[in-house]
């Protein structure tokens, strides 16, 4: 498959960007939309891929950054990935041989979650649409994240993507707190009927952290993944605990509302 531009959002992704770009050597065009990183992201990106195009744009939201990127792309197809995604060889081979029918608007992919390069047997990280026709796609914000709306059928790719974020744990914790603020406001402002079962449980505040811990460690067998499994279980439990605290804080109006910068 030709005529693809890879679209990557970055903000201080020096620990990740080299591995991500190495897996995109088969793509002719790569566009990075950078939120004014102050680390070595740009230097590493250019050293890894001299023809990479980097455009800086002030961050407002993930959806706004993606939509800005779409206005800078001319190819009919876009491969939209995060800076901590690494395409597997199986997925690369599948994409290179892909011949989409006209009625197909895009493709989604599932993930292998990795802890410092070690794949886990399970993850709660959901599949997402990563390849789509540029003219049929538009992003919208949803909670702390973003989602692309694609006109046309969306099929699922067989190959997977390695989600392998190697930024420091301290930064992950700070990011999760920012995400939790945005997510708490989203959940509290949403009708129960509009939420999926997992978010309905989260909105009840008291049950999600314990449920997530037991579900991942025992229900999904991450206890058998050794320390990487325990690391991930702790991460997800901490994330749920932060969200529960932020839900309480927002519901009981314990703090003044501030504008949140939800960049990674």
C-alpha angles and dihedrals in degrees: 000000000000136000096061129142118197111221118202129178116211141185115163095335098152093129092056115024099082094058091045093052093045088062090053098059089113092059114089096210132037124183121190117195103201126195093214098284115205097200131068096287095117095042093050092045093053092045091051096041113017093189094054115128115222121192121180120216129172110256118246100149139331091257092051091050092050093047089049089053092051090058089058096052125088103177117099093236130054127198103201115194139156121247090251095054119105117192113227120231089247092055093045091053090048093050094048091055096042118125106180118206115234093254092059114097098179152332133243129209136201125225144236106214112220132195107206092330097319115116119225125219092236142013137185088218104119128225114262139193107263105161123049147143106273096222092053098051135087130165129225132184117251117181110310091335139053138241133203120227112211125193108221136029119322119209129194122246118225095219122077138221124233110232100206114163112179100176115129119283091237090060091047090055092049091048093049091055091053090047090049092055092053093042093049091053090048094050095046092050094048125088114245090239090059094057129085119240093263093053091046088057091048091051089059085064102204105068110043100078094052092041093051092048095052094039095055101035098044109007094051097029100238087145084079093057093075119218094343089058092048090047091054094044090052092047094052093044091051090049091053092046091051090050091050090051092048091048089054092045093051096041094049093038093234094156137032114259115254131188107260126217101210099187116135 
